[in-house]
Amino acid sequence: MRYGILLVVFGFLLTGCTDSPTGPTVPLDQAFVLAPGEAATIEDEPITVLFDRVSGDSRCPSDVVCVQGGDAIVNIEVTGPGFARTAYELHTGSMEPVRHEGLTIALVALFPYPFGSGTIPPEDYRATLRVTR
């Protein structure tokens, strides 16, 4: 009995030591929101999309008049069986999607939007993404 409990505890410890983050499973062609470090698996597709971080945010604050709108760079990583982890940059300035293994990954929105002269703490960002075929 004692060994059975130890095996169960050891199993829980092993599952907590995974290299890839897990998160919700979302259907293809449905928008989903991730915080930095969070990942979503795409239903019926062999990929997981991780929102790594925002590596630059020069968007014009909403309370300022700017000549240009600026750009924020959203870094994502895509993983799945049969291919190496692949990193991509998505830009709010162009909203141009990326192609990966026959799928299109698009940035739908990035929040919060800058306001005033303050900077946004990295952990406060939320990226809305959509994967389509």
Protein Blocks (a to p, Z undefined) as FASTA:
>chain_A
ZZmmmmmmmmmmmmmmcfbdcdddddehiacdddehiacddehiacdcddfbdcbdcbdc
fkbccfbebjaddddddddehiacddddddfklopacdeehiacddfbdcdddehjbdcd
fklpccdddddZZ
